[in-house]
Amino acid sequence: AYVQRGAVLIGTNPDAANRVGDLLMPENGAQLAALEAASGGKAIIAGKPSLLLVDLVAQRCGIQDPTRAIMVGDRLDTD
């Protein structure tokens, strides 16, 4: 209801699922997809690999040219 009234939907990551043993377990992206479908809104991803996060880290760390920096993630499909 809040997103339908203009609240911003922010997600930390778009990961749909994560493998746990031989099973796939829902992750944050699956929950975001459900919220987006129910509300008609679109989430802003604020964690890695978001440019929003890259810009914030570059600013805080004094990195002048973020294209010369590397951010390492734990997933090939979303990071």
mmCIF file as gemmi writes it, N, C-alpha and C atoms, coordinates in Angstrom:
data_model
loop_
_atom_site.group_PDB
_atom_site.id
_atom_site.type_symbol
_atom_site.label_atom_id
_atom_site.label_alt_id
_atom_site.label_comp_id
_atom_site.label_asym_id
_atom_site.label_entity_id
_atom_site.label_seq_id
_atom_site.pdbx_PDB_ins_code
_atom_site.Cartn_x
_atom_site.Cartn_y
_atom_site.Cartn_z
_atom_site.occupancy
_atom_site.B_iso_or_equiv
_atom_site.pdbx_formal_charge
_atom_site.auth_seq_id
_atom_site.auth_asym_id
_atom_site.pdbx_PDB_model_num
ATOM 1 N N . ALA Axp A 1 ? 0.824 -1.195 0 1 0 ? 1 A 1
ATOM 2 C CA . ALA Axp A 1 ? 0 0 0 1 0 ? 1 A 1
ATOM 3 C C . ALA Axp A 1 ? 0.869 1.26 0 1 0 ? 1 A 1
ATOM 4 N N . TYR Axp A 2 ? 1.967 1.252 0.757 1 0 ? 2 A 1
ATOM 5 C CA . TYR Axp A 2 ? 2.804 2.447 0.832 1 0 ? 2 A 1
ATOM 6 C C . TYR Axp A 2 ? 3.442 2.774 -0.506 1 0 ? 2 A 1
ATOM 7 N N . VAL Axp A 3 ? 3.901 1.752 -1.225 1 0 ? 3 A 1
ATOM 8 C CA . VAL Axp A 3 ? 4.52 1.978 -2.538 1 0 ? 3 A 1
ATOM 9 C C . VAL Axp A 3 ? 3.48 2.531 -3.501 1 0 ? 3 A 1
ATOM 10 N N . GLN Axp A 4 ? 2.258 2.05 -3.423 1 0 ? 4 A 1
ATOM 11 C CA . GLN Axp A 4 ? 1.186 2.557 -4.286 1 0 ? 4 A 1
ATOM 12 C C . GLN Axp A 4 ? 0.874 4.017 -3.986 1 0 ? 4 A 1
ATOM 13 N N . ARG Axp A 5 ? 1.204 4.455 -2.779 1 0 ? 5 A 1
ATOM 14 C CA . ARG Axp A 5 ? 0.967 5.85 -2.386 1 0 ? 5 A 1
ATOM 15 C C . ARG Axp A 5 ? 2.199 6.73 -2.564 1 0 ? 5 A 1
ATOM 16 N N . GLY Axp A 6 ? 3.255 6.177 -3.182 1 0 ? 6 A 1
ATOM 17 C CA . GLY Axp A 6 ? 4.414 6.991 -3.497 1 0 ? 6 A 1
ATOM 18 C C . GLY Axp A 6 ? 5.679 6.688 -2.726 1 0 ? 6 A 1
ATOM 19 N N . ALA Axp A 7 ? 5.638 5.736 -1.787 1 0 ? 7 A 1
ATOM 20 C CA . ALA Axp A 7 ? 6.863 5.391 -1.056 1 0 ? 7 A 1
ATOM 21 C C . ALA Axp A 7 ? 7.875 4.762 -2.004 1 0 ? 7 A 1
ATOM 22 N N . VAL Axp A 8 ? 9.136 4.999 -1.751 1 0 ? 8 A 1
ATOM 23 C CA . VAL Axp A 8 ? 10.204 4.444 -2.574 1 0 ? 8 A 1
ATOM 24 C C . VAL Axp A 8 ? 10.505 3.026 -2.088 1 0 ? 8 A 1
ATOM 25 N N . LEU Axp A 9 ? 10.549 2.08 -3.014 1 0 ? 9 A 1
ATOM 26 C CA . LEU Axp A 9 ? 10.881 0.689 -2.705 1 0 ? 9 A 1
ATOM 27 C C . LEU Axp A 9 ? 12.366 0.499 -2.978 1 0 ? 9 A 1
ATOM 28 N N . ILE Axp A 10 ? 13.147 0.232 -1.941 1 0 ? 10 A 1
ATOM 29 C CA . ILE Axp A 10 ? 14.597 0.087 -2.064 1 0 ? 10 A 1
ATOM 30 C C . ILE Axp A 10 ? 14.975 -1.338 -1.7 1 0 ? 10 A 1
ATOM 31 N N . GLY Axp A 11 ? 15.764 -1.965 -2.566 1 0 ? 11 A 1
ATOM 32 C CA . GLY Axp A 11 ? 16.258 -3.313 -2.316 1 0 ? 11 A 1
ATOM 33 C C . GLY Axp A 11 ? 17.76 -3.313 -2.193 1 0 ? 11 A 1
ATOM 34 N N . THR Axp A 12 ? 18.276 -4.26 -1.417 1 0 ? 12 A 1
ATOM 35 C CA . THR Axp A 12 ? 19.723 -4.336 -1.245 1 0 ? 12 A 1
ATOM 36 C C . THR Axp A 12 ? 20.405 -5.089 -2.368 1 0 ? 12 A 1
ATOM 37 N N . ASN Axp A 13 ? 19.693 -6.041 -2.991 1 0 ? 13 A 1
ATOM 38 C CA . ASN Axp A 13 ? 20.279 -6.802 -4.098 1 0 ? 13 A 1
ATOM 39 C C . ASN Axp A 13 ? 19.171 -7.472 -4.898 1 0 ? 13 A 1
ATOM 40 N N . PRO Axp A 14 ? 19.455 -7.812 -6.154 1 0 ? 14 A 1
ATOM 41 C CA . PRO Axp A 14 ? 18.444 -8.434 -7.011 1 0 ? 14 A 1
ATOM 42 C C . PRO Axp A 14 ? 18.533 -9.957 -7.058 1 0 ? 14 A 1
ATOM 43 N N . ASP Axp A 15 ? 19.296 -10.573 -6.167 1 0 ? 15 A 1
ATOM 44 C CA . ASP Axp A 15 ? 19.486 -12.027 -6.209 1 0 ? 15 A 1
ATOM 45 C C . ASP Axp A 15 ? 18.152 -12.74 -6.026 1 0 ? 15 A 1
ATOM 46 N N . ALA Axp A 16 ? 17.739 -13.534 -7.024 1 0 ? 16 A 1
ATOM 47 C CA . ALA Axp A 16 ? 16.453 -14.235 -6.961 1 0 ? 16 A 1
ATOM 48 C C . ALA Axp A 16 ? 16.506 -15.448 -6.037 1 0 ? 16 A 1
ATOM 49 N N . ALA Axp A 17 ? 17.609 -16.195 -6.074 1 0 ? 17 A 1
ATOM 50 C CA . ALA Axp A 17 ? 17.71 -17.413 -5.263 1 0 ? 17 A 1
ATOM 51 C C . ALA Axp A 17 ? 19.173 -17.711 -4.969 1 0 ? 17 A 1
ATOM 52 N N . ASN Axp A 18 ? 19.392 -18.533 -3.967 1 0 ? 18 A 1
ATOM 53 C CA . ASN Axp A 18 ? 20.733 -18.953 -3.596 1 0 ? 18 A 1
ATOM 54 C C . ASN Axp A 18 ? 20.712 -20.458 -3.368 1 0 ? 18 A 1
ATOM 55 N N . ARG Axp A 19 ? 21.724 -21.12 -3.834 1 0 ? 19 A 1
ATOM 56 C CA . ARG Axp A 19 ? 21.799 -22.567 -3.669 1 0 ? 19 A 1
ATOM 57 C C . ARG Axp A 19 ? 22.239 -22.922 -2.251 1 0 ? 19 A 1
ATOM 58 N N . VAL Axp A 20 ? 21.454 -23.765 -1.623 1 0 ? 20 A 1
ATOM 59 C CA . VAL Axp A 20 ? 21.771 -24.3 -0.298 1 0 ? 20 A 1
ATOM 60 C C . VAL Axp A 20 ? 21.736 -25.813 -0.449 1 0 ? 20 A 1
ATOM 61 N N . GLY Axp A 21 ? 22.921 -26.407 -0.51 1 0 ? 21 A 1
ATOM 62 C CA . GLY Axp A 21 ? 22.993 -27.839 -0.803 1 0 ? 21 A 1
ATOM 63 C C . GLY Axp A 21 ? 22.464 -28.091 -2.203 1 0 ? 21 A 1
ATOM 64 N N . ASP Axp A 22 ? 21.471 -28.943 -2.333 1 0 ? 22 A 1
ATOM 65 C CA . ASP Axp A 22 ? 20.906 -29.227 -3.653 1 0 ? 22 A 1
ATOM 66 C C . ASP Axp A 22 ? 19.582 -28.484 -3.885 1 0 ? 22 A 1
ATOM 67 N N . LEU Axp A 23 ? 19.284 -27.516 -3.026 1 0 ? 23 A 1
ATOM 68 C CA . LEU Axp A 23 ? 18.034 -26.762 -3.128 1 0 ? 23 A 1
ATOM 69 C C . LEU Axp A 23 ? 18.301 -25.305 -3.475 1 0 ? 23 A 1
ATOM 70 N N . LEU Axp A 24 ? 17.332 -24.657 -4.09 1 0 ? 24 A 1
ATOM 71 C CA . LEU Axp A 24 ? 17.372 -23.216 -4.286 1 0 ? 24 A 1
ATOM 72 C C . LEU Axp A 24 ? 16.461 -22.566 -3.258 1 0 ? 24 A 1
ATOM 73 N N . MET Axp A 25 ? 17.001 -21.607 -2.525 1 0 ? 25 A 1
ATOM 74 C CA . MET Axp A 25 ? 16.231 -20.898 -1.51 1 0 ? 25 A 1
ATOM 75 C C . MET Axp A 25 ? 15.974 -19.47 -1.996 1 0 ? 25 A 1
ATOM 76 N N . PRO Axp A 26 ? 14.757 -18.955 -1.809 1 0 ? 26 A 1
ATOM 77 C CA . PRO Axp A 26 ? 14.453 -17.59 -2.236 1 0 ? 26 A 1
ATOM 78 C C . PRO Axp A 26 ? 15.358 -16.577 -1.55 1 0 ? 26 A 1
ATOM 79 N N . GLU Axp A 27 ? 15.757 -15.593 -2.319 1 0 ? 27 A 1
ATOM 80 C CA . GLU Axp A 27 ? 16.583 -14.507 -1.802 1 0 ? 27 A 1
ATOM 81 C C . GLU Axp A 27 ? 15.82 -13.189 -1.928 1 0 ? 27 A 1
ATOM 82 N N . ASN Axp A 28 ? 16.492 -12.104 -1.668 1 0 ? 28 A 1
ATOM 83 C CA . ASN Axp A 28 ? 15.89 -10.779 -1.667 1 0 ? 28 A 1
ATOM 84 C C . ASN Axp A 28 ? 15.201 -10.426 -2.979 1 0 ? 28 A 1
ATOM 85 N N . GLY Axp A 29 ? 15.799 -10.786 -4.106 1 0 ? 29 A 1
ATOM 86 C CA . GLY Axp A 29 ? 15.208 -10.451 -5.4 1 0 ? 29 A 1
ATOM 87 C C . GLY Axp A 29 ? 13.849 -11.084 -5.611 1 0 ? 29 A 1
ATOM 88 N N . ALA Axp A 30 ? 13.64 -12.284 -5.077 1 0 ? 30 A 1
ATOM 89 C CA . ALA Axp A 30 ? 12.336 -12.939 -5.187 1 0 ? 30 A 1
ATOM 90 C C . ALA Axp A 30 ? 11.289 -12.157 -4.394 1 0 ? 30 A 1
ATOM 91 N N . GLN Axp A 31 ? 11.658 -11.686 -3.227 1 0 ? 31 A 1
ATOM 92 C CA . GLN Axp A 31 ? 10.737 -10.893 -2.42 1 0 ? 31 A 1
ATOM 93 C C . GLN Axp A 31 ? 10.452 -9.543 -3.077 1 0 ? 31 A 1
ATOM 94 N N . LEU Axp A 32 ? 11.482 -8.935 -3.658 1 0 ? 32 A 1
ATOM 95 C CA . LEU Axp A 32 ? 11.277 -7.673 -4.362 1 0 ? 32 A 1
ATOM 96 C C . LEU Axp A 32 ? 10.332 -7.853 -5.541 1 0 ? 32 A 1
ATOM 97 N N . ALA Axp A 33 ? 10.5 -8.957 -6.28 1 0 ? 33 A 1
ATOM 98 C CA . ALA Axp A 33 ? 9.629 -9.215 -7.425 1 0 ? 33 A 1
ATOM 99 C C . ALA Axp A 33 ? 8.174 -9.323 -6.985 1 0 ? 33 A 1
ATOM 100 N N . ALA Axp A 34 ? 7.936 -9.967 -5.866 1 0 ? 34 A 1
ATOM 101 C CA . ALA Axp A 34 ? 6.572 -10.082 -5.344 1 0 ? 34 A 1
ATOM 102 C C . ALA Axp A 34 ? 6.028 -8.703 -4.949 1 0 ? 34 A 1
ATOM 103 N N . LEU Axp A 35 ? 6.839 -7.9 -4.277 1 0 ? 35 A 1
ATOM 104 C CA . LEU Axp A 35 ? 6.4 -6.555 -3.889 1 0 ? 35 A 1
ATOM 105 C C . LEU Axp A 35 ? 6.146 -5.675 -5.106 1 0 ? 35 A 1
ATOM 106 N N . GLU Axp A 36 ? 7.004 -5.786 -6.117 1 0 ? 36 A 1
ATOM 107 C CA . GLU Axp A 36 ? 6.808 -5.023 -7.345 1 0 ? 36 A 1
ATOM 108 C C . GLU Axp A 36 ? 5.518 -5.44 -8.041 1 0 ? 36 A 1
ATOM 109 N N . ALA Axp A 37 ? 5.283 -6.733 -8.131 1 0 ? 37 A 1
ATOM 110 C CA . ALA Axp A 37 ? 4.081 -7.234 -8.785 1 0 ? 37 A 1
ATOM 111 C C . ALA Axp A 37 ? 2.82 -6.796 -8.046 1 0 ? 37 A 1
ATOM 112 N N . ALA Axp A 38 ? 2.857 -6.84 -6.73 1 0 ? 38 A 1
ATOM 113 C CA . ALA Axp A 38 ? 1.682 -6.498 -5.938 1 0 ? 38 A 1
ATOM 114 C C . ALA Axp A 38 ? 1.408 -4.998 -5.912 1 0 ? 38 A 1
ATOM 115 N N . SER Axp A 39 ? 2.475 -4.196 -5.979 1 0 ? 39 A 1
ATOM 116 C CA . SER Axp A 39 ? 2.314 -2.748 -5.832 1 0 ? 39 A 1
ATOM 117 C C . SER Axp A 39 ? 2.309 -1.989 -7.15 1 0 ? 39 A 1
ATOM 118 N N . GLY Axp A 40 ? 2.86 -2.605 -8.184 1 0 ? 40 A 1
ATOM 119 C CA . GLY Axp A 40 ? 3.015 -1.888 -9.448 1 0 ? 40 A 1
ATOM 120 C C . GLY Axp A 40 ? 4.228 -0.977 -9.446 1 0 ? 40 A 1
ATOM 121 N N . GLY Axp A 41 ? 5.007 -1.005 -8.37 1 0 ? 41 A 1
ATOM 122 C CA . GLY Axp A 41 ? 6.203 -0.165 -8.264 1 0 ? 41 A 1
ATOM 123 C C . GLY Axp A 41 ? 7.426 -0.88 -8.796 1 0 ? 41 A 1
ATOM 124 N N . LYS Axp A 42 ? 8.532 -0.175 -8.834 1 0 ? 42 A 1
ATOM 125 C CA . LYS Axp A 42 ? 9.806 -0.733 -9.283 1 0 ? 42 A 1
ATOM 126 C C . LYS Axp A 42 ? 10.853 -0.406 -8.232 1 0 ? 42 A 1
ATOM 127 N N . ALA Axp A 43 ? 11.556 -1.422 -7.759 1 0 ? 43 A 1
ATOM 128 C CA . ALA Axp A 43 ? 12.557 -1.232 -6.712 1 0 ? 43 A 1
ATOM 129 C C . ALA Axp A 43 ? 13.812 -0.557 -7.248 1 0 ? 43 A 1
ATOM 130 N N . ILE Axp A 44 ? 14.411 0.262 -6.415 1 0 ? 44 A 1
ATOM 131 C CA . ILE Axp A 44 ? 15.736 0.817 -6.66 1 0 ? 44 A 1
ATOM 132 C C . ILE Axp A 44 ? 16.704 -0.096 -5.922 1 0 ? 44 A 1
ATOM 133 N N . ILE Axp A 45 ? 17.705 -0.616 -6.628 1 0 ? 45 A 1
ATOM 134 C CA . ILE Axp A 45 ? 18.706 -1.475 -5.997 1 0 ? 45 A 1
ATOM 135 C C . ILE Axp A 45 ? 19.829 -0.575 -5.488 1 0 ? 45 A 1
ATOM 136 N N . ALA Axp A 46 ? 20.055 -0.61 -4.176 1 0 ? 46 A 1
ATOM 137 C CA . ALA Axp A 46 ? 21.03 0.286 -3.564 1 0 ? 46 A 1
ATOM 138 C C . ALA Axp A 46 ? 22.299 -0.421 -3.115 1 0 ? 46 A 1
ATOM 139 N N . GLY Axp A 47 ? 22.365 -1.73 -3.222 1 0 ? 47 A 1
ATOM 140 C CA . GLY Axp A 47 ? 23.562 -2.475 -2.851 1 0 ? 47 A 1
ATOM 141 C C . GLY Axp A 47 ? 24.346 -2.846 -4.093 1 0 ? 47 A 1
ATOM 142 N N . LYS Axp A 48 ? 25.401 -3.655 -3.917 1 0 ? 48 A 1
ATOM 143 C CA . LYS Axp A 48 ? 26.164 -4.066 -5.088 1 0 ? 48 A 1
ATOM 144 C C . LYS Axp A 48 ? 25.288 -4.898 -6.011 1 0 ? 48 A 1
ATOM 145 N N . PRO Axp A 49 ? 25.306 -4.688 -7.256 1 0 ? 49 A 1
ATOM 146 C CA . PRO Axp A 49 ? 26.236 -3.916 -8.085 1 0 ? 49 A 1
ATOM 147 C C . PRO Axp A 49 ? 25.701 -2.545 -8.493 1 0 ? 49 A 1
ATOM 148 N N . SER Axp A 50 ? 24.977 -1.861 -7.659 1 0 ? 50 A 1
ATOM 149 C CA . SER Axp A 50 ? 24.339 -0.593 -7.976 1 0 ? 50 A 1
ATOM 150 C C . SER Axp A 50 ? 25.349 0.54 -8.176 1 0 ? 50 A 1
ATOM 151 N N . LEU Axp A 51 ? 25.113 1.355 -9.198 1 0 ? 51 A 1
ATOM 152 C CA . LEU Axp A 51 ? 25.956 2.545 -9.395 1 0 ? 51 A 1
ATOM 153 C C . LEU Axp A 51 ? 25.795 3.515 -8.233 1 0 ? 51 A 1
ATOM 154 N N . LEU Axp A 52 ? 24.632 3.505 -7.604 1 0 ? 52 A 1
ATOM 155 C CA . LEU Axp A 52 ? 24.414 4.336 -6.428 1 0 ? 52 A 1
ATOM 156 C C . LEU Axp A 52 ? 25.436 4.012 -5.343 1 0 ? 52 A 1
ATOM 157 N N . LEU Axp A 53 ? 25.656 2.73 -5.097 1 0 ? 53 A 1
ATOM 158 C CA . LEU Axp A 53 ? 26.629 2.307 -4.096 1 0 ? 53 A 1
ATOM 159 C C . LEU Axp A 53 ? 28.053 2.633 -4.546 1 0 ? 53 A 1
ATOM 160 N N . VAL Axp A 54 ? 28.37 2.392 -5.8 1 0 ? 54 A 1
ATOM 161 C CA . VAL Axp A 54 ? 29.71 2.698 -6.323 1 0 ? 54 A 1
ATOM 162 C C . VAL Axp A 54 ? 30.022 4.18 -6.143 1 0 ? 54 A 1
ATOM 163 N N . ASP Axp A 55 ? 29.064 5.034 -6.498 1 0 ? 55 A 1
ATOM 164 C CA . ASP Axp A 55 ? 29.278 6.478 -6.362 1 0 ? 55 A 1
ATOM 165 C C . ASP Axp A 55 ? 29.475 6.88 -4.902 1 0 ? 55 A 1
ATOM 166 N N . LEU Axp A 56 ? 28.694 6.29 -4.003 1 0 ? 56 A 1
ATOM 167 C CA . LEU Axp A 56 ? 28.814 6.602 -2.578 1 0 ? 56 A 1
ATOM 168 C C . LEU Axp A 56 ? 30.172 6.177 -2.031 1 0 ? 56 A 1
ATOM 169 N N . VAL Axp A 57 ? 30.599 4.96 -2.357 1 0 ? 57 A 1
ATOM 170 C CA . VAL Axp A 57 ? 31.895 4.461 -1.885 1 0 ? 57 A 1
ATOM 171 C C . VAL Axp A 57 ? 33.026 5.31 -2.46 1 0 ? 57 A 1
ATOM 172 N N . ALA Axp A 58 ? 32.942 5.647 -3.735 1 0 ? 58 A 1
ATOM 173 C CA . ALA Axp A 58 ? 33.985 6.467 -4.361 1 0 ? 58 A 1
ATOM 174 C C . ALA Axp A 58 ? 34.092 7.822 -3.672 1 0 ? 58 A 1
ATOM 175 N N . GLN Axp A 59 ? 32.953 8.424 -3.385 1 0 ? 59 A 1
ATOM 176 C CA . GLN Axp A 59 ? 32.949 9.728 -2.723 1 0 ? 59 A 1
ATOM 177 C C . GLN Axp A 59 ? 33.544 9.626 -1.317 1 0 ? 59 A 1
ATOM 178 N N . ARG Axp A 60 ? 33.105 8.631 -0.562 1 0 ? 60 A 1
ATOM 179 C CA . ARG Axp A 60 ? 33.572 8.482 0.822 1 0 ? 60 A 1
ATOM 180 C C . ARG Axp A 60 ? 35.054 8.131 0.903 1 0 ? 60 A 1
ATOM 181 N N . CYS Axp A 61 ? 35.547 7.398 -0.095 1 0 ? 61 A 1
ATOM 182 C CA . CYS Axp A 61 ? 36.944 6.952 -0.069 1 0 ? 61 A 1
ATOM 183 C C . CYS Axp A 61 ? 37.865 7.88 -0.851 1 0 ? 61 A 1
ATOM 184 N N . GLY Axp A 62 ? 37.324 8.939 -1.42 1 0 ? 62 A 1
ATOM 185 C CA . GLY Axp A 62 ? 38.141 9.889 -2.161 1 0 ? 62 A 1
ATOM 186 C C . GLY Axp A 62 ? 38.646 9.354 -3.492 1 0 ? 62 A 1
ATOM 187 N N . ILE Axp A 63 ? 37.926 8.425 -4.082 1 0 ? 63 A 1
ATOM 188 C CA . ILE Axp A 63 ? 38.322 7.869 -5.382 1 0 ? 63 A 1
ATOM 189 C C . ILE Axp A 63 ? 37.869 8.835 -6.47 1 0 ? 63 A 1
ATOM 190 N N . GLN Axp A 64 ? 38.83 9.386 -7.188 1 0 ? 64 A 1
ATOM 191 C CA . GLN Axp A 64 ? 38.526 10.387 -8.211 1 0 ? 64 A 1
ATOM 192 C C . GLN Axp A 64 ? 37.908 9.783 -9.469 1 0 ? 64 A 1
ATOM 193 N N . ASP Axp A 65 ? 38.357 8.597 -9.843 1 0 ? 65 A 1
ATOM 194 C CA . ASP Axp A 65 ? 37.877 7.951 -11.066 1 0 ? 65 A 1
ATOM 195 C C . ASP Axp A 65 ? 37.377 6.541 -10.743 1 0 ? 65 A 1
ATOM 196 N N . PRO Axp A 66 ? 36.072 6.391 -10.474 1 0 ? 66 A 1
ATOM 197 C CA . PRO Axp A 66 ? 35.532 5.086 -10.107 1 0 ? 66 A 1
ATOM 198 C C . PRO Axp A 66 ? 35.708 4.01 -11.179 1 0 ? 66 A 1
ATOM 199 N N . THR Axp A 67 ? 35.955 4.417 -12.429 1 0 ? 67 A 1
ATOM 200 C CA . THR Axp A 67 ? 36.17 3.421 -13.477 1 0 ? 67 A 1
ATOM 201 C C . THR Axp A 67 ? 37.504 2.709 -13.301 1 0 ? 67 A 1
ATOM 202 N N . ARG Axp A 68 ? 38.347 3.222 -12.415 1 0 ? 68 A 1
ATOM 203 C CA . ARG Axp A 68 ? 39.642 2.597 -12.148 1 0 ? 68 A 1
ATOM 204 C C . ARG Axp A 68 ? 39.626 1.767 -10.863 1 0 ? 68 A 1
ATOM 205 N N . ALA Axp A 69 ? 38.433 1.589 -10.285 1 0 ? 69 A 1
ATOM 206 C CA . ALA Axp A 69 ? 38.295 0.823 -9.055 1 0 ? 69 A 1
ATOM 207 C C . ALA Axp A 69 ? 37.607 -0.506 -9.343 1 0 ? 69 A 1
ATOM 208 N N . ILE Axp A 70 ? 37.761 -1.458 -8.451 1 0 ? 70 A 1
ATOM 209 C CA . ILE Axp A 70 ? 37.144 -2.777 -8.581 1 0 ? 70 A 1
ATOM 210 C C . ILE Axp A 70 ? 36.304 -3.05 -7.342 1 0 ? 70 A 1
ATOM 211 N N . MET Axp A 71 ? 35.08 -3.515 -7.563 1 0 ? 71 A 1
ATOM 212 C CA . MET Axp A 71 ? 34.229 -3.96 -6.467 1 0 ? 71 A 1
ATOM 213 C C . MET Axp A 71 ? 34.04 -5.463 -6.642 1 0 ? 71 A 1
ATOM 214 N N . VAL Axp A 72 ? 34.35 -6.221 -5.621 1 0 ? 72 A 1
ATOM 215 C CA . VAL Axp A 72 ? 34.292 -7.679 -5.701 1 0 ? 72 A 1
ATOM 216 C C . VAL Axp A 72 ? 33.007 -8.165 -5.041 1 0 ? 72 A 1
ATOM 217 N N . GLY Axp A 73 ? 32.311 -9.054 -5.731 1 0 ? 73 A 1
ATOM 218 C CA . GLY Axp A 73 ? 31.085 -9.637 -5.189 1 0 ? 73 A 1
ATOM 219 C C . GLY Axp A 73 ? 31.248 -11.133 -4.975 1 0 ? 73 A 1
ATOM 220 N N . ASP Axp A 74 ? 30.152 -11.754 -4.602 1 0 ? 74 A 1
ATOM 221 C CA . ASP Axp A 74 ? 30.181 -13.185 -4.334 1 0 ? 74 A 1
ATOM 222 C C . ASP Axp A 74 ? 29.363 -13.997 -5.339 1 0 ? 74 A 1
ATOM 223 N N . ARG Axp A 75 ? 28.753 -13.325 -6.316 1 0 ? 75 A 1
ATOM 224 C CA . ARG Axp A 75 ? 27.936 -14.033 -7.301 1 0 ? 75 A 1
ATOM 225 C C . ARG Axp A 75 ? 28.261 -13.53 -8.703 1 0 ? 75 A 1
ATOM 226 N N . LEU Axp A 76 ? 28.474 -14.433 -9.621 1 0 ? 76 A 1
ATOM 227 C CA . LEU Axp A 76 ? 28.768 -14.039 -11.003 1 0 ? 76 A 1
ATOM 228 C C . LEU Axp A 76 ? 27.542 -13.518 -11.726 1 0 ? 76 A 1
ATOM 229 N N . ASP Axp A 77 ? 26.365 -14.022 -11.381 1 0 ? 77 A 1
ATOM 230 C CA . ASP Axp A 77 ? 25.17 -13.649 -12.129 1 0 ? 77 A 1
ATOM 231 C C . ASP Axp A 77 ? 24.568 -12.302 -11.737 1 0 ? 77 A 1
ATOM 232 N N . THR Axp A 78 ? 24.875 -11.789 -10.557 1 0 ? 78 A 1
ATOM 233 C CA . THR Axp A 78 ? 24.302 -10.503 -10.166 1 0 ? 78 A 1
ATOM 234 C C . THR Axp A 78 ? 25.331 -9.464 -9.743 1 0 ? 78 A 1
ATOM 235 N N . ASP Axp A 79 ? 26.538 -9.859 -9.427 1 0 ? 79 A 1
ATOM 236 C CA . ASP Axp A 79 ? 27.554 -8.896 -9.007 1 0 ? 79 A 1
ATOM 237 C C . ASP Axp A 79 ? 28.452 -8.575 -10.17 1 0 ? 79 A 1
